[in-house]
Amino acid sequence: IQNIIVAFLLTISGWILISSTLPTDYWKVSSVDGTVITTATFWSNLWKTCTCVTDSTGVSNCKDFPSMLALDAYIQVCRGLMISAVCLGFFGAILALVGMKCTKIGGSETTKARITCLCGLHFILSGICSMTACSLYAHRITSEFFDPLFVKQKFELGAALFIGWAGSVLSILGGFIFLDSSTCICCCRKAIRSFRGISYLLTKLTYSQNRCFGGSMGKKPKPETIFLILVVSRLAKNKQMNKQKTKHYK
């Protein structure tokens, strides 16, 4: 239960950080390296064009992108990935509340384990989508910054990218903990079933030992006794099969 609670806190924190990057303005900030005019700061995000200017008087002039279809492909891809990350994290949080052991909804333990596993997959996919979007946006910024032939305004990585990366890591870690917890539950259940099967087999062998060798009912058979019983039963079965074949030929 402690692992699941830790995973829930990690994933919810990661989802909040990922969601907070969408309205954040500073996805990229203008670089002052090699520029003469430092009284103006240019910044941009997924929704506003990079003509947003903040001068020394503190006045900001911003405008949204004029056309969605005329945007660069990487911005559209980043938008889709970030929205997908937020949606996956939202559904993952609902599944986490249903699948946690401390809640009274979700059905049996097996059903809760499956829901927890699905919740972990949702958060892992959410973190991957967010990390892909932030990395793609950062790759575009760094490629333009280090390109000597790029003569336009150069930008640097904004705070939103680091927040998105941090949220992605938290979501992925929490998702793996959810998966590990649900897998451990299933493995323990399988181990219990296997133990019951072995106990049943030992009980039958003990009964066979008592019938064949007059042993004590309260003691489990030794490995040598188990081997001897299996050999004797195998020989008896082969002898019976040989008799049937002899009768068939006669």
Backbone as numpy.savetxt, mean C-alpha at the origin, in Angstrom:
# Nx Ny Nz CAx CAy CAz Cx Cy Cz
-3.30 -4.76 16.66 -4.14 -3.55 16.66 -3.27 -2.30 16.66
-2.15 -2.33 17.37 -1.27 -1.16 17.41 -0.71 -0.84 16.04
-0.35 -1.88 15.28 0.17 -1.65 13.93 -0.88 -1.00 13.04
-2.12 -1.45 13.18 -3.19 -0.89 12.36 -3.45 0.57 12.72
-3.39 0.89 14.01 -3.58 2.28 14.44 -2.45 3.17 13.91
-1.22 2.67 13.99 -0.08 3.43 13.44 -0.24 3.63 11.94
-0.66 2.57 11.25 -0.87 2.68 9.80 -1.97 3.68 9.48
-3.03 3.68 10.29 -4.13 4.62 10.06 -3.66 6.07 10.24
-2.89 6.32 11.29 -2.38 7.68 11.51 -1.44 8.11 10.39
-0.58 7.20 9.93 0.35 7.54 8.85 -0.40 7.85 7.56
-1.35 7.00 7.22 -2.05 7.18 5.95 -2.95 8.42 5.96
-3.61 8.67 7.08 -4.45 9.87 7.15 -3.59 11.13 7.08
-2.44 11.13 7.77 -1.53 12.28 7.69 -1.03 12.47 6.26
-0.66 11.36 5.61 -0.21 11.45 4.22 -1.29 11.96 3.29
-2.52 11.48 3.49 -3.62 11.93 2.63 -3.90 13.42 2.83
-3.81 13.91 4.06 -4.01 15.34 4.32 -2.93 16.17 3.64
-1.68 15.69 3.72 -0.60 16.42 3.07 -0.77 16.43 1.55
-1.17 15.29 0.99 -1.38 15.23 -0.46 -2.52 16.16 -0.88
-3.59 16.16 -0.09 -4.73 17.03 -0.43 -4.35 18.51 -0.31
-3.46 18.84 0.62 -3.10 20.25 0.81 -2.21 20.78 -0.31
-1.61 19.89 -1.10 -0.75 20.37 -2.19 -1.56 20.90 -3.37
-2.81 20.47 -3.53 -3.61 20.91 -4.68 -3.85 22.42 -4.66
-4.31 23.01 -3.56 -4.53 24.47 -3.58 -3.28 25.29 -3.27
-2.16 24.62 -2.96 -0.94 25.37 -2.64 -0.42 26.09 -3.88
0.00 27.35 -3.69 0.42 28.17 -4.82 1.83 27.83 -5.31
2.71 27.52 -4.41 4.13 27.46 -4.76 4.55 26.06 -5.20
4.13 25.67 -6.41 4.66 24.46 -7.02 6.01 24.74 -7.66
6.14 25.92 -8.22 7.45 26.35 -8.70 7.57 27.85 -8.46
8.79 28.26 -8.11 9.07 29.65 -7.77 10.21 30.12 -8.65
10.13 31.37 -9.06 11.16 31.91 -9.96 12.53 31.93 -9.28
13.53 31.63 -10.06 14.90 31.61 -9.56 15.55 32.98 -9.75
16.30 33.43 -8.74 17.01 34.71 -8.82 18.44 34.52 -9.27
18.81 33.30 -9.61 20.17 33.01 -10.04 20.38 33.55 -11.46
21.31 34.49 -11.60 21.63 35.04 -12.90 20.69 36.13 -13.37
19.76 36.59 -12.52 18.83 37.64 -12.91 19.21 38.94 -12.22
18.89 40.04 -12.89 19.21 41.36 -12.35 18.06 41.90 -11.51
16.83 41.69 -11.98 15.65 42.20 -11.30 15.22 41.19 -10.25
15.31 41.58 -9.00 14.92 40.68 -7.90 13.74 41.21 -7.11
13.10 42.27 -7.59 11.96 42.84 -6.87 10.66 42.12 -7.19
10.65 41.25 -8.18 9.45 40.53 -8.57 9.68 39.03 -8.39
8.65 38.37 -7.91 8.70 36.92 -7.70 7.61 36.28 -8.53
7.99 35.35 -9.37 7.05 34.61 -10.20 6.82 33.24 -9.57
5.59 32.82 -9.51 5.29 31.49 -9.01 4.10 30.93 -9.76
3.94 29.64 -9.70 2.88 28.97 -10.47 2.53 27.65 -9.80
1.33 27.17 -10.09 0.89 25.86 -9.62 0.11 25.17 -10.73
-0.71 24.21 -10.37 -1.44 23.45 -11.37 -2.65 24.20 -11.92
-3.03 25.31 -11.29 -4.28 25.98 -11.68 -4.06 27.42 -12.15
-2.94 28.00 -11.81 -2.70 29.40 -12.17 -1.46 29.48 -13.04
-1.52 30.43 -13.97 -0.42 30.59 -14.90 0.78 31.23 -14.22
1.96 31.05 -14.83 3.19 31.53 -14.23 3.39 33.03 -14.42
2.33 33.77 -14.82 2.43 35.22 -14.90 2.03 35.88 -13.58
1.85 35.08 -12.55 1.55 35.64 -11.24 2.80 36.35 -10.72
2.65 37.62 -10.40 3.80 38.44 -10.02 3.50 39.10 -8.68
4.47 39.05 -7.80 4.40 39.75 -6.52 5.56 40.73 -6.48
5.26 42.02 -6.56 6.34 43.01 -6.58 6.69 43.42 -5.15
7.55 44.45 -5.04 8.04 44.88 -3.73 6.96 45.52 -2.87
5.87 45.97 -3.48 4.78 46.58 -2.71 3.83 45.54 -2.13
4.01 44.29 -2.49 3.14 43.25 -1.96 1.88 43.04 -2.76
1.76 43.62 -3.94 0.57 43.47 -4.78 0.76 42.25 -5.68
-0.24 41.39 -5.73 -0.18 40.18 -6.54 -1.14 40.30 -7.71
-0.67 39.96 -8.88 -1.49 39.94 -10.09 -1.50 38.51 -10.63
-2.62 37.83 -10.46 -2.71 36.42 -10.84 -3.87 36.22 -11.80
-3.75 35.21 -12.62 -4.83 34.81 -13.49 -4.74 33.31 -13.74
-5.90 32.72 -13.93 -5.95 31.29 -14.18 -5.48 30.99 -15.59
-5.25 29.70 -15.85 -4.87 29.30 -17.20 -6.02 29.63 -18.16
-5.73 30.23 -19.29 -6.82 30.64 -20.18 -7.57 29.47 -20.81
-6.91 28.37 -21.05 -7.56 27.23 -21.70 -7.01 25.93 -21.12
-7.90 24.99 -20.84 -7.47 23.71 -20.32 -6.85 22.85 -21.41
-7.40 22.90 -22.62 -6.90 22.07 -23.71 -5.57 22.58 -24.26
-5.27 23.85 -24.03 -4.02 24.41 -24.53 -2.86 24.27 -23.55
-3.12 23.61 -22.42 -2.07 23.44 -21.43 -1.03 22.43 -21.90
0.14 22.51 -21.28 1.16 21.49 -21.54 0.67 20.14 -21.03
1.15 19.10 -21.66 0.69 17.75 -21.33 1.06 17.36 -19.90
2.23 17.79 -19.44 2.66 17.37 -18.11 1.77 17.98 -17.02
1.24 19.18 -17.25 0.35 19.79 -16.26 -0.97 19.03 -16.19
-1.49 18.64 -17.33 -2.73 17.87 -17.35 -2.54 16.51 -16.68
-1.40 15.88 -16.94 -1.12 14.59 -16.31 -0.99 14.75 -14.80
-0.31 15.79 -14.36 -0.16 16.03 -12.92 -1.50 16.30 -12.26
-2.35 17.06 -12.94 -3.70 17.29 -12.40 -4.45 15.98 -12.19
-4.46 15.15 -13.23 -5.18 13.88 -13.14 -4.62 12.98 -12.05
-3.30 12.91 -11.94 -2.69 12.06 -10.92 -2.98 12.56 -9.51
-2.92 13.86 -9.31 -3.19 14.39 -7.97 -4.65 14.21 -7.57
-5.56 14.42 -8.50 -6.98 14.20 -8.18 -7.23 12.73 -7.90
-6.60 11.84 -8.67 -6.72 10.40 -8.42 -6.17 10.04 -7.05
-5.04 10.65 -6.67 -4.44 10.37 -5.36 -5.37 10.78 -4.23
-6.00 11.95 -4.37 -6.92 12.40 -3.32 -8.14 11.48 -3.23
-8.70 11.08 -4.37 -9.86 10.19 -4.36 -9.52 8.82 -3.78
-8.39 8.25 -4.18 -7.98 6.95 -3.64 -7.75 7.02 -2.14
-7.14 8.11 -1.68 -6.94 8.27 -0.24 -8.25 8.41 0.52
-9.23 9.08 -0.09 -10.53 9.24 0.57 -11.23 7.88 0.74
-11.28 7.10 -0.34 -11.90 5.77 -0.24 -11.08 4.85 0.66
-9.75 5.00 0.64 -8.92 4.20 1.54 -9.20 4.51 3.00
-9.46 5.79 3.33 -9.78 6.16 4.72 -11.11 5.54 5.15
-12.09 5.52 4.25 -13.38 4.90 4.58 -13.20 3.40 4.81
-12.44 2.74 3.93 -12.20 1.31 4.10 -11.41 1.03 5.38
-10.50 1.92 5.75 -9.74 1.73 6.98 -10.65 1.78 8.20
-11.60 2.71 8.21 -12.54 2.79 9.33 -13.42 1.55 9.42
-13.76 0.99 8.28 -14.61 -0.21 8.27 -13.80 -1.45 8.65
-12.55 -1.52 8.18 -11.77 -2.74 8.37 -10.99 -2.82 9.67
-10.90 -1.73 10.43 -10.14 -1.78 11.69 -10.86 -2.63 12.72
-10.06 -3.29 13.55 -10.63 -4.19 14.57 -11.38 -3.44 15.65
-11.02 -2.18 15.90 -11.64 -1.43 16.98 -13.03 -0.90 16.60
-13.46 -1.09 15.36 -14.80 -0.68 14.95 -15.73 -1.89 14.93
-17.01 -1.63 15.07 -18.00 -2.70 15.15 -18.70 -2.95 13.82
-18.21 -2.35 12.76 -18.80 -2.55 11.45 -17.78 -3.27 10.57
-18.26 -3.91 9.54 -17.37 -4.60 8.62 -17.54 -6.10 8.57
-18.29 -6.68 9.53 -18.53 -8.12 9.47 -17.53 -8.92 10.28
-17.23 -10.12 9.80 -16.35 -11.03 10.51 -14.89 -10.60 10.39
-14.03 -11.34 11.08 -12.61 -11.01 11.06 -12.01 -11.23 9.67
-12.48 -12.27 8.99 -11.97 -12.53 7.64 -12.35 -11.39 6.70
-13.59 -10.93 6.80 -14.02 -9.80 5.97 -13.25 -8.54 6.30
-13.04 -8.30 7.59 -12.26 -7.12 7.99 -10.83 -7.19 7.47
-10.25 -8.39 7.48 -8.88 -8.53 6.97 -8.82 -8.23 5.47
-9.82 -8.67 4.74 -9.86 -8.38 3.31 -10.05 -6.88 3.06
-10.91 -6.25 3.85 -11.13 -4.81 3.70 -9.85 -4.04 4.04
-9.15 -4.48 5.08 -7.88 -3.84 5.44 -6.85 -3.98 4.34
-6.81 -5.15 3.71 -5.89 -5.36 2.59 -6.23 -4.42 1.43
-7.52 -4.29 1.12 -7.95 -3.38 0.06 -7.64 -1.93 0.41
-7.79 -1.60 1.68 -7.46 -0.24 2.15 -5.98 0.06 1.94
-5.12 -0.91 2.27 -3.69 -0.72 2.05 -3.35 -0.51 0.59
-4.00 -1.25 -0.29 -3.77 -1.07 -1.73 -4.19 0.32 -2.19
-5.31 0.82 -1.67 -5.77 2.17 -2.03 -4.73 3.22 -1.63
-4.21 3.12 -0.43 -3.25 4.13 0.03 -1.92 4.01 -0.71
-1.51 2.80 -1.03 -0.27 2.64 -1.80 -0.43 3.27 -3.18
-1.56 3.01 -3.84 -1.80 3.62 -5.15 -1.91 5.14 -5.05
-2.51 5.62 -3.97 -2.61 7.07 -3.77 -1.22 7.69 -3.63
-0.35 7.07 -2.84 1.00 7.59 -2.69 1.80 7.53 -3.98
1.60 6.45 -4.76 2.33 6.33 -6.03 1.87 7.41 -7.01
0.56 7.66 -7.07 0.04 8.70 -7.97 0.59 10.07 -7.59
0.56 10.38 -6.31 1.06 11.68 -5.86 2.56 11.82 -6.10
3.31 10.78 -5.80 4.76 10.85 -6.01 5.10 10.98 -7.49
4.35 10.28 -8.35 4.58 10.39 -9.79 4.30 11.80 -10.29
3.20 12.40 -9.81 2.86 13.76 -10.24 3.92 14.77 -9.79
4.33 14.69 -8.53 5.34 15.63 -8.03 6.69 15.42 -8.73
7.04 14.18 -8.97 8.32 13.90 -9.62 8.31 14.36 -11.08
7.18 14.17 -11.76 7.07 14.63 -13.14 7.17 16.14 -13.23
6.49 16.84 -12.33 6.54 18.31 -12.31 7.96 18.79 -11.97
8.60 18.12 -11.00 9.96 18.51 -10.63 10.96 18.23 -11.75
10.74 17.14 -12.48 11.63 16.83 -13.60 11.56 17.90 -14.68
10.36 18.41 -14.94 10.22 19.48 -15.93 10.95 20.74 -15.47
10.82 21.07 -14.19 11.48 22.27 -13.67 13.00 22.14 -13.75
13.52 21.01 -13.30 14.98 20.84 -13.29 15.56 20.74 -14.70
14.82 20.11 -15.62 15.33 20.01 -16.99 15.42 21.39 -17.66
14.44 22.26 -17.37 14.50 23.62 -17.92 15.57 24.45 -17.22
15.77 24.20 -15.93 16.74 25.01 -15.19 18.17 24.72 -15.65
18.48 23.46 -15.90 19.85 23.08 -16.28 20.06 23.06 -17.79
19.06 23.45 -18.56 19.21 23.51 -20.01 19.86 24.83 -20.40
21.05 24.81 -20.97 21.71 26.10 -21.32 21.03 26.83 -22.48
20.23 26.11 -23.25 19.55 26.73 -24.39 18.19 27.32 -24.01
17.76 27.11 -22.78 16.46 27.64 -22.33 16.66 29.07 -21.88
16.05 30.02 -22.59 16.29 31.45 -22.34 15.16 32.12 -21.58
14.07 31.43 -21.34 12.95 32.05 -20.62 13.23 32.06 -19.12
12.20 32.51 -18.38 12.32 32.55 -16.92 12.51 31.14 -16.36
13.51 30.97 -15.54 13.76 29.68 -14.93 13.16 29.64 -13.53
12.74 28.43 -13.14 12.07 28.25 -11.86 12.80 27.22 -11.02
12.49 27.25 -9.74 13.02 26.27 -8.79 11.87 25.52 -8.14
12.21 24.44 -7.44 11.19 23.60 -6.81 10.50 24.37 -5.68
9.17 24.29 -5.69 8.39 24.96 -4.67 8.11 24.08 -3.48
7.52 24.67 -2.46 7.24 23.94 -1.22 6.20 22.86 -1.41
5.27 23.05 -2.35 4.22 22.07 -2.56 4.77 20.72 -2.98
5.85 20.71 -3.74 6.43 19.44 -4.19 6.97 18.64 -3.01
7.64 19.31 -2.08 8.19 18.60 -0.92 7.07 18.10 -0.01
6.00 18.89 0.12 4.85 18.43 0.91 4.22 17.21 0.25
4.10 17.24 -1.08 3.54 16.09 -1.79 4.39 14.85 -1.66
5.71 15.01 -1.74 6.59 13.84 -1.56 6.47 13.27 -0.15
6.41 14.14 0.85 6.29 13.66 2.23 4.97 12.91 2.43
3.88 13.46 1.90 2.60 12.78 2.01 2.58 11.45 1.27
3.26 11.39 0.14 3.32 10.13 -0.62 4.04 9.05 0.16
5.16 9.42 0.78 5.92 8.44 1.56 5.10 7.92 2.74
4.40 8.82 3.42 3.57 8.40 4.55 2.45 7.48 4.10
1.82 7.79 2.99 0.73 6.96 2.49 1.23 5.57 2.10
2.36 5.51 1.43 2.90 4.21 1.00 3.31 3.37 2.21
3.98 4.00 3.19 4.38 3.26 4.38 3.17 2.72 5.14
2.18 3.58 5.34 0.96 3.14 6.03 0.23 2.06 5.27
0.21 2.16 3.92 -0.44 1.13 3.12 0.24 -0.21 3.26
1.57 -0.23 3.29 2.29 -1.49 3.46 2.06 -2.08 4.85
1.94 -1.22 5.86 1.64 -1.72 7.20 0.25 -2.33 7.24
-0.70 -1.71 6.56 -2.04 -2.29 6.46 -1.98 -3.66 5.79
-1.25 -3.76 4.70 -1.12 -5.03 4.00 -0.46 -6.08 4.88
0.59 -5.69 5.59 1.29 -6.63 6.46 0.37 -7.10 7.58
-0.41 -6.20 8.15 -1.32 -6.58 9.24 -2.38 -7.55 8.75
-2.99 -7.26 7.60 -4.01 -8.15 7.07 -3.42 -9.48 6.66
-2.19 -9.48 6.11 -1.54 -10.73 5.73 -1.21 -11.56 6.95
-0.76 -10.89 8.01 -0.46 -11.63 9.24 -1.71 -12.26 9.82
-2.83 -11.54 9.74 -4.08 -12.10 10.25 -4.45 -13.35 9.47
-4.36 -13.27 8.13 -4.69 -14.43 7.30 -3.72 -15.58 7.55
-2.42 -15.27 7.70 -1.42 -16.31 7.94 -1.66 -16.98 9.29
-1.98 -16.18 10.30 -2.26 -16.77 11.61 -3.48 -17.68 11.56
-4.47 -17.25 10.80 -5.67 -18.08 10.68 -5.35 -19.40 9.98
-4.52 -19.32 8.92 -4.12 -20.54 8.23 -3.28 -21.44 9.15
-2.41 -20.81 9.94 -1.59 -21.60 10.85 -2.44 -22.32 11.90
-3.49 -21.61 12.37 -4.38 -22.23 13.34 -5.09 -23.42 12.72
-5.54 -23.25 11.46 -6.19 -24.37 10.80 -5.23 -25.53 10.60
-4.00 -25.23 10.21 -3.02 -26.31 10.03 -2.73 -27.00 11.36
-2.65 -26.23 12.43 -2.41 -26.82 13.75 -3.55 -27.73 14.16
-4.77 -27.30 13.85 -5.91 -28.15 14.17 -5.85 -29.45 13.38
-5.45 -29.35 12.09 -5.33 -30.57 11.28 -4.26 -31.49 11.81
-3.13 -30.92 12.24 -2.05 -31.75 12.80 -2.50 -32.38 14.11
-3.21 -31.60 14.93 -3.70 -32.15 16.20 -4.65 -33.31 15.96
-5.52 -33.14 14.93 -6.46 -34.22 14.61 -5.71 -35.47 14.15
-4.65 -35.28 13.33 -3.86 -36.41 12.86 -3.15 -37.10 14.02
-2.59 -36.32 14.93 -1.92 -36.91 16.09 -2.90 -37.66 16.97
-4.11 -37.15 17.10 -5.13 -37.85 17.88 -5.46 -39.20 17.27
-5.60 -39.25 15.95 -5.89 -40.52 15.28 -4.73 -41.49 15.42
-3.49 -40.96 15.29 -2.33 -41.83 15.44 -2.21 -42.36 16.87
-2.54 -41.50 17.84 -2.52 -41.96 19.23 -3.53 -43.07 19.45
-4.71 -42.91 18.85 -5.73 -43.95 18.98 -5.27 -45.25 18.31
-4.60 -45.12 17.15 -4.09 -46.31 16.48 -3.01 -46.97 17.31
-2.17 -46.16 17.93 -1.12 -46.72 18.78 -1.72 -47.49 19.95
-2.77 -46.94 20.54 -3.39 -47.60 21.68 -4.02 -48.92 21.27
-4.58 -48.96 20.08 -5.21 -50.19 19.63 -4.16 -51.24 19.26
-3.05 -50.78 18.65 -2.04 -51.74 18.18 -1.07 -52.16 19.27
-0.67 -51.19 20.10 0.40 -51.48 21.04 -0.01 -51.31 22.49
-1.27 -50.96 22.69 -1.73 -50.86 24.07 -1.12 -49.71 24.83
-0.86 -48.58 24.14 -0.24 -47.43 24.78 -1.24 -46.67 25.63
-0.77 -45.62 26.24 -1.60 -44.78 27.10 -2.35 -43.77 26.26
-3.59 -43.51 26.61 -4.44 -42.61 25.82 -4.01 -41.16 25.99
-3.35 -40.81 27.06 -3.02 -39.42 27.30 -1.72 -38.96 26.69
-0.93 -39.91 26.17 0.38 -39.55 25.63 0.33 -39.49 24.11
1.07 -38.53 23.55 1.19 -38.44 22.10 2.25 -39.42 21.62
2.09 -39.99 20.43 3.05 -40.98 19.94 4.40 -40.35 19.64
5.43 -41.15 19.82 6.77 -40.71 19.47 6.95 -40.77 17.97
7.95 -40.06 17.44 8.19 -40.11 15.99 8.46 -41.52 15.48
9.20 -42.32 16.28 9.46 -43.69 15.85 8.17 -44.50 15.76
7.27 -44.27 16.73 6.00 -44.99 16.71 5.16 -44.59 15.52
5.14 -43.26 15.21 4.37 -42.79 14.05 4.90 -43.43 12.78
6.24 -43.46 12.65 6.85 -44.06 11.46 6.50 -45.54 11.37
6.56 -46.24 12.52 6.26 -47.67 12.53 4.81 -47.93 12.14
3.89 -47.09 12.64 2.47 -47.26 12.31 2.25 -47.04 10.83
2.88 -46.01 10.28 2.72 -45.74 8.85 3.28 -46.87 8.01
4.43 -47.42 8.41 5.02 -48.54 7.65 4.13 -49.76 7.71
3.63 -50.07 8.93 2.76 -51.25 9.08 1.48 -51.10 8.27
0.90 -49.89 8.32 -0.33 -49.67 7.55 -0.08 -49.76 6.05
1.10 -49.28 5.62 1.43 -49.36 4.20 1.65 -50.81 3.76
2.33 -51.59 4.59 2.54 -53.01 4.27 1.23 -53.77 4.24
0.37 -53.46 5.19 -0.93 -54.14 5.20 -1.74 -53.79 3.96
-1.67 -52.54 3.55 -2.40 -52.14 2.35 -1.84 -52.82 1.10
-0.49 -52.92 1.01 0.12 -53.60 -0.14 -0.23 -55.09 -0.15
-0.23 -55.70 1.03 -0.58 -57.12 1.11 -2.01 -57.36 0.66
-2.91 -56.45 1.05 -4.31 -56.59 0.65 -4.47 -56.41 -0.86
-3.72 -55.49 -1.44 -3.78 -55.29 -2.89 -3.22 -56.50 -3.64
-2.15 -57.14 -3.10 -1.60 -58.33 -3.74 -2.59 -59.49 -3.71
-3.30 -59.63 -2.59 -4.31 -60.68 -2.50 -5.42 -60.47 -3.53
-5.84 -59.21 -3.69 -6.89 -58.93 -4.68 -6.41 -59.24 -6.09
-5.14 -58.93 -6.39 -4.61 -59.23 -7.73 -4.53 -60.75 -7.95
-4.12 -61.49 -6.89 -4.04 -62.97 -7.01 -5.40 -63.56 -7.28
-6.40 -63.08 -6.55 -7.76 -63.58 -6.78 -8.25 -63.24 -8.18
-7.86 -62.07 -8.67 -8.30 -61.66 -10.00 -7.70 -62.56 -11.07
-6.41 -62.95 -10.93 -5.77 -63.80 -11.92 -6.29 -65.22 -11.88
-6.66 -65.70 -10.66 -7.22 -67.04 -10.55 -8.60 -67.11 -11.20
